[in-house]
Amino acid sequence: MIARIWRGITLAEKADDYLDYLRETGLRDYAKTSGNRGVNVLRRVQGEHCEFLLVSLWESMDAVRAFAGENPDRSVYYPDDDQYLLDMEPLVRHYEVVGELSDPAALVAAIDKSGP
């Protein structure tokens, strides 16, 4: 599985409107793309700015290409992004997902059973 990480910054006063716009554009396109395994949308307000971090999960780099095109390292932007984003970062980052902690209690129990 591949994690694709994109970052964008808006004015804090536009953060809610931008989140609505993301739902109509990029998040909708993620959901419609075969091989998408979900997305986490993170945001952090710092003073007058708001940083968004999208961590989308994909079955493979081929699935990422189905969304992003032949150059999957390039950011995907939509027509009205420039009304919200303060900077248009040209690149995203991709990571191979090598582990997941979805049930911490089960992990602790497994570790306890294996002993020291």
N, CA and C atoms as a LAMMPS dump frame, in Angstrom:
ITEM: TIMESTEP
0
ITEM: NUMBER OF ATOMS
348
ITEM: BOX BOUNDS ff ff ff
-5.0000000000000000e+02 5.0000000000000000e+02
-5.0000000000000000e+02 5.0000000000000000e+02
-5.0000000000000000e+02 5.0000000000000000e+02
ITEM: ATOMS id mol type element x y z
1 1 1 N 0.851 -1.173 0
2 1 2 C 0 0 0
3 1 3 C 0.899 1.24 0
4 2 1 N 0.405 2.294 -0.636
5 2 2 C 1.142 3.55 -0.783
6 2 3 C 0.383 4.67 -0.076
7 3 1 N 1.109 5.48 0.686
8 3 2 C 0.545 6.696 1.274
9 3 3 C 1.037 7.878 0.436
10 4 1 N 0.106 8.7 0.003
11 4 2 C 0.408 9.913 -0.772
12 4 3 C 0.107 11.094 0.144
13 5 1 N 1.091 11.955 0.351
14 5 2 C 0.94 13.06 1.296
15 5 3 C 1.049 14.386 0.558
16 6 1 N -0.014 15.172 0.69
17 6 2 C -0.083 16.506 0.073
18 6 3 C -0.313 17.538 1.173
19 7 1 N 0.266 18.724 0.997
20 7 2 C 0.163 19.79 1.986
21 7 3 C -0.262 21.08 1.313
22 8 1 N -1.156 21.821 1.972
23 8 2 C -1.575 23.125 1.482
24 8 3 C -1.861 24.064 2.645
25 9 1 N -1.721 25.362 2.406
26 9 2 C -1.948 26.358 3.45
27 9 3 C -2.931 27.404 2.946
28 10 1 N -3.927 27.697 3.775
29 10 2 C -4.92 28.724 3.481
30 10 3 C -4.887 29.769 4.599
31 11 1 N -5.616 30.842 4.385
32 11 2 C -5.887 31.749 5.488
33 11 3 C -6.853 31.045 6.434
34 12 1 N -6.691 31.219 7.739
35 12 2 C -7.554 30.561 8.714
36 12 3 C -9.014 30.905 8.467
37 13 1 N -9.291 32.121 8.041
38 13 2 C -10.679 32.538 7.805
39 13 3 C -11.318 31.81 6.617
40 14 1 N -10.507 31.209 5.771
41 14 2 C -11.02 30.464 4.615
42 14 3 C -10.978 28.947 4.809
43 15 1 N -10.54 28.488 5.974
44 15 2 C -10.306 27.052 6.188
45 15 3 C -11.574 26.222 6.009
46 16 1 N -12.679 26.64 6.583
47 16 2 C -13.913 25.857 6.458
48 16 3 C -14.406 25.817 5.018
49 17 1 N -14.318 26.97 4.335
50 17 2 C -14.73 27.009 2.924
51 17 3 C -13.826 26.131 2.073
52 18 1 N -12.527 26.135 2.368
53 18 2 C -11.611 25.296 1.601
54 18 3 C -11.9 23.816 1.848
55 19 1 N -12.222 23.448 3.082
56 19 2 C -12.553 22.056 3.362
57 19 3 C -13.784 21.621 2.564
58 20 1 N -14.784 22.48 2.477
59 20 2 C -15.953 22.183 1.647
60 20 3 C -15.548 22.002 0.185
61 21 1 N -14.658 22.869 -0.296
62 21 2 C -14.182 22.793 -1.674
63 21 3 C -13.398 21.489 -1.901
64 22 1 N -12.563 21.108 -0.934
65 22 2 C -11.824 19.844 -1.036
66 22 3 C -12.772 18.654 -1.178
67 23 1 N -13.853 18.686 -0.416
68 23 2 C -14.824 17.59 -0.484
69 23 3 C -15.446 17.486 -1.873
70 24 1 N -15.637 18.616 -2.53
71 24 2 C -16.251 18.641 -3.865
72 24 3 C -15.264 18.28 -4.971
73 25 1 N -13.986 18.434 -4.725
74 25 2 C -12.981 18.241 -5.777
75 25 3 C -12.092 17.038 -5.477
76 26 1 N -10.983 17.26 -4.836
77 26 2 C -9.991 16.212 -4.621
78 26 3 C -10.501 15.008 -3.865
79 27 1 N -11.222 15.224 -2.774
80 27 2 C -11.707 14.086 -1.993
81 27 3 C -12.717 13.265 -2.786
82 28 1 N -13.547 13.934 -3.553
83 28 2 C -14.497 13.229 -4.424
84 28 3 C -13.742 12.413 -5.48
85 29 1 N -12.699 13.009 -6.067
86 29 2 C -11.921 12.291 -7.076
87 29 3 C -11.167 11.112 -6.474
88 30 1 N -10.65 11.276 -5.241
89 30 2 C -10.029 10.131 -4.563
90 30 3 C -11.033 8.978 -4.498
91 31 1 N -12.226 9.283 -3.998
92 31 2 C -13.24 8.25 -3.779
93 31 3 C -13.652 7.553 -5.072
94 32 1 N -13.613 8.279 -6.181
95 32 2 C -14.032 7.708 -7.465
96 32 3 C -12.917 6.958 -8.18
97 33 1 N -11.704 7.013 -7.661
98 33 2 C -10.572 6.381 -8.331
99 33 3 C -10.367 4.966 -7.813
100 34 1 N -10.369 4.017 -8.732
101 34 2 C -10.13 2.628 -8.375
102 34 3 C -8.756 2.496 -7.71
103 35 1 N -8.716 1.769 -6.617
104 35 2 C -7.45 1.565 -5.915
105 35 3 C -7.246 2.507 -4.755
106 36 1 N -8.15 3.468 -4.562
107 36 2 C -8.049 4.35 -3.398
108 36 3 C -8.565 3.599 -2.182
109 37 1 N -7.801 3.669 -1.094
110 37 2 C -8.152 2.952 0.133
111 37 3 C -8.566 3.897 1.254
112 38 1 N -8.764 5.178 0.931
113 38 2 C -9.207 6.136 1.941
114 38 3 C -8.267 7.311 2.045
115 39 1 N -8.652 8.256 2.882
116 39 2 C -7.854 9.464 3.079
117 39 3 C -8.107 9.997 4.479
118 40 1 N -7.068 10.511 5.091
119 40 2 C -7.188 11.266 6.337
120 40 3 C -6.935 12.728 5.992
121 41 1 N -7.838 13.595 6.432
122 41 2 C -7.7 15.031 6.207
123 41 3 C -7.352 15.655 7.552
124 42 1 N -6.174 16.228 7.622
125 42 2 C -5.697 16.847 8.854
126 42 3 C -5.611 18.352 8.637
127 43 1 N -5.927 19.111 9.685
128 43 2 C -5.726 20.55 9.573
129 43 3 C -5.269 21.108 10.9
130 44 1 N -4.485 22.191 10.79
131 44 2 C -3.899 22.82 11.965
132 44 3 C -3.924 24.321 11.762
133 45 1 N -4.634 25.021 12.631
134 45 2 C -4.686 26.48 12.565
135 45 3 C -3.537 27.025 13.403
136 46 1 N -2.766 27.912 12.78
137 46 2 C -1.668 28.585 13.466
138 46 3 C -1.78 30.066 13.165
139 47 1 N -2.345 30.785 14.116
140 47 2 C -2.524 32.215 13.904
141 47 3 C -3.488 32.462 12.76
142 48 1 N -3.042 33.224 11.776
143 48 2 C -3.923 33.563 10.658
144 48 3 C -3.861 32.568 9.51
145 49 1 N -3.08 31.493 9.661
146 49 2 C -2.958 30.474 8.615
147 49 3 C -3.523 29.137 9.078
148 50 1 N -3.907 28.33 8.11
149 50 2 C -4.38 26.97 8.389
150 50 3 C -3.677 26.017 7.422
151 51 1 N -3.007 25.041 7.985
152 51 2 C -2.308 24.036 7.177
153 51 3 C -3.195 22.802 7.045
154 52 1 N -3.331 22.314 5.837
155 52 2 C -4.035 21.069 5.557
156 52 3 C -3.005 20.021 5.151
157 53 1 N -3.2 18.815 5.638
158 53 2 C -2.367 17.688 5.254
159 53 3 C -3.307 16.56 4.867
160 54 1 N -3.209 16.095 3.636
161 54 2 C -4.021 14.983 3.149
162 54 3 C -3.121 13.767 3.022
163 55 1 N -3.492 12.714 3.71
164 55 2 C -2.766 11.443 3.639
165 55 3 C -3.726 10.436 3.014
166 56 1 N -3.555 10.223 1.723
167 56 2 C -4.42 9.278 1.016
168 56 3 C -3.691 7.949 0.881
169 57 1 N -4.47 6.874 0.9
170 57 2 C -3.914 5.525 0.815
171 57 3 C -4.348 4.883 -0.49
172 58 1 N -3.394 4.209 -1.127
173 58 2 C -3.611 3.632 -2.458
174 58 3 C -3.078 2.212 -2.502
175 59 1 N -3.732 1.37 -3.278
176 59 2 C -3.305 -0.027 -3.407
177 59 3 C -1.925 -0.158 -4.028
178 60 1 N -1.564 0.763 -4.937
179 60 2 C -0.297 0.66 -5.657
180 60 3 C 0.028 2.002 -6.306
181 61 1 N 1.23 2.114 -6.851
182 61 2 C 1.582 3.331 -7.595
183 61 3 C 0.76 3.429 -8.873
184 62 1 N 0.333 2.297 -9.427
185 62 2 C -0.551 2.351 -10.593
186 62 3 C -1.881 3.014 -10.224
187 63 1 N -2.387 2.724 -9.034
188 63 2 C -3.619 3.373 -8.58
189 63 3 C -3.394 4.87 -8.391
190 64 1 N -2.229 5.249 -7.855
191 64 2 C -1.901 6.676 -7.702
192 64 3 C -1.889 7.345 -9.072
193 65 1 N -1.281 6.678 -10.056
194 65 2 C -1.227 7.238 -11.417
195 65 3 C -2.631 7.398 -12.016
196 66 1 N -3.535 6.492 -11.66
197 66 2 C -4.911 6.614 -12.153
198 66 3 C -5.546 7.912 -11.657
199 67 1 N -5.143 8.358 -10.48
200 67 2 C -5.631 9.634 -9.944
201 67 3 C -4.805 10.816 -10.45
202 68 1 N -3.475 10.705 -10.353
203 68 2 C -2.593 11.862 -10.548
204 68 3 C -2.029 12 -11.953
205 69 1 N -2.101 10.96 -12.757
206 69 2 C -1.507 11.013 -14.084
207 69 3 C -0.138 10.358 -14.126
208 70 1 N 0.517 10.486 -15.26
209 70 2 C 1.79 9.798 -15.487
210 70 3 C 2.926 10.275 -14.593
211 71 1 N 2.845 11.482 -14.068
212 71 2 C 3.867 11.962 -13.145
213 71 3 C 3.228 12.055 -11.758
214 72 1 N 3.186 10.95 -11.02
215 72 2 C 2.433 10.907 -9.771
216 72 3 C 3.022 11.761 -8.653
217 73 1 N 4.258 12.209 -8.806
218 73 2 C 4.871 13.054 -7.776
219 73 3 C 4.403 14.505 -7.852
220 74 1 N 3.712 14.86 -8.921
221 74 2 C 3.205 16.225 -9.062
222 74 3 C 1.878 16.367 -8.327
223 75 1 N 1.703 17.506 -7.698
224 75 2 C 0.442 17.804 -7.023
225 75 3 C -0.675 17.939 -8.048
226 76 1 N -1.867 17.574 -7.639
227 76 2 C -3.057 17.74 -8.474
228 76 3 C -3.822 18.944 -7.938
229 77 1 N -4.053 19.929 -8.805
230 77 2 C -4.791 21.124 -8.399
231 77 3 C -6.048 21.275 -9.243
232 78 1 N -6.991 22.018 -8.694
233 78 2 C -8.292 22.243 -9.311
234 78 3 C -8.454 23.731 -9.619
235 79 1 N -9.395 24.068 -10.496
236 79 2 C -9.492 25.443 -11.011
237 79 3 C -9.555 26.548 -9.956
238 80 1 N -10.24 26.318 -8.838
239 80 2 C -10.384 27.388 -7.851
240 80 3 C -9.431 27.269 -6.671
241 81 1 N -8.461 26.357 -6.734
242 81 2 C -7.502 26.228 -5.634
243 81 3 C -6.782 27.544 -5.349
244 82 1 N -6.498 28.297 -6.386
245 82 2 C -5.753 29.55 -6.176
246 82 3 C -6.564 30.602 -5.417
247 83 1 N -7.864 30.388 -5.254
248 83 2 C -8.681 31.296 -4.446
249 83 3 C -8.522 31.008 -2.948
250 84 1 N -7.97 29.862 -2.624
251 84 2 C -7.825 29.448 -1.228
252 84 3 C -6.368 29.295 -0.794
253 85 1 N -5.558 28.675 -1.634
254 85 2 C -4.201 28.307 -1.232
255 85 3 C -3.239 29.482 -1.359
256 86 1 N -2.379 29.62 -0.359
257 86 2 C -1.39 30.703 -0.363
258 86 3 C -0.171 30.34 -1.2
259 87 1 N 0.046 29.049 -1.397
260 87 2 C 1.18 28.568 -2.186
261 87 3 C 0.746 27.266 -2.851
262 88 1 N 1.191 27.045 -4.061
263 88 2 C 0.837 25.821 -4.782
264 88 3 C 2.086 24.922 -4.836
265 89 1 N 2.254 24.116 -3.813
266 89 2 C 3.421 23.234 -3.777
267 89 3 C 3.372 22.286 -4.968
268 90 1 N 4.458 22.194 -5.719
269 90 2 C 4.424 21.408 -6.956
270 90 3 C 4.476 19.895 -6.761
271 91 1 N 4.999 19.438 -5.615
272 91 2 C 5.224 18.002 -5.439
273 91 3 C 4.546 17.468 -4.187
274 92 1 N 4.228 16.18 -4.231
275 92 2 C 3.725 15.448 -3.078
276 92 3 C 4.786 14.425 -2.68
277 93 1 N 4.538 13.723 -1.599
278 93 2 C 5.455 12.661 -1.168
279 93 3 C 4.695 11.338 -1.137
280 94 1 N 5.395 10.285 -1.503
281 94 2 C 4.825 8.938 -1.455
282 94 3 C 5.67 8.082 -0.519
283 95 1 N 4.978 7.275 0.269
284 95 2 C 5.637 6.357 1.195
285 95 3 C 5.004 4.989 1.047
286 96 1 N 5.821 3.961 1.162
287 96 2 C 5.306 2.605 1.235
288 96 3 C 4.802 2.375 2.665
289 97 1 N 3.583 1.916 2.808
290 97 2 C 3.03 1.634 4.132
291 97 3 C 3.527 0.25 4.536
292 98 1 N 4.313 0.196 5.603
293 98 2 C 4.906 -1.07 6.039
294 98 3 C 4.349 -1.568 7.369
295 99 1 N 3.447 -0.82 7.958
296 99 2 C 2.837 -1.244 9.209
297 99 3 C 1.641 -0.374 9.528
298 100 1 N 0.779 -0.904 10.387
299 100 2 C -0.419 -0.176 10.781
300 100 3 C -0.782 -0.585 12.197
301 101 1 N -1.197 0.378 12.991
302 101 2 C -1.647 0.105 14.343
303 101 3 C -3.105 0.518 14.428
304 102 1 N -3.986 -0.44 14.145
305 102 2 C -5.41 -0.119 14.164
306 102 3 C -6.085 -0.595 15.453
307 103 1 N -5.445 -1.507 16.184
308 103 2 C -6.003 -2.013 17.429
309 103 3 C -4.884 -2.074 18.473
310 104 1 N -4.629 -0.963 19.168
311 104 2 C -3.521 -0.93 20.135
312 104 3 C -3.637 -1.989 21.23
313 105 1 N -4.864 -2.273 21.687
314 105 2 C -5.035 -3.269 22.752
315 105 3 C -4.576 -4.65 22.291
316 106 1 N -4.884 -5.02 21.051
317 106 2 C -4.458 -6.325 20.524
318 106 3 C -2.939 -6.394 20.431
319 107 1 N -2.312 -5.281 20.047
320 107 2 C -0.849 -5.257 19.96
321 107 3 C -0.232 -5.452 21.344
322 108 1 N -0.754 -4.773 22.342
323 108 2 C -0.234 -4.899 23.697
324 108 3 C -0.418 -6.326 24.18
325 109 1 N -1.58 -6.933 23.917
326 109 2 C -1.821 -8.307 24.331
327 109 3 C -0.837 -9.271 23.654
328 110 1 N -0.581 -9.065 22.385
329 110 2 C 0.373 -9.934 21.659
330 110 3 C 1.784 -9.784 22.236
331 111 1 N 2.168 -8.579 22.553
332 111 2 C 3.499 -8.352 23.121
333 111 3 C 3.592 -9 24.497
334 112 1 N 2.537 -8.841 25.296
335 112 2 C 2.531 -9.433 26.641
336 112 3 C 2.627 -10.955 26.589
337 113 1 N 1.978 -11.583 25.596
338 113 2 C 2.015 -13.048 25.471
339 113 3 C 3.4 -13.547 25.072
340 114 1 N 4.118 -12.748 24.301
341 114 2 C 5.427 -13.199 23.817
342 114 3 C 6.476 -13.121 24.912
343 115 1 N 6.199 -12.366 25.958
344 115 2 C 7.13 -12.289 27.079
345 115 3 C 8.33 -11.415 26.772
346 116 1 N 9.195 -11.264 27.774
347 116 2 C 10.376 -10.406 27.605
348 116 3 C 11.431 -11.007 26.722
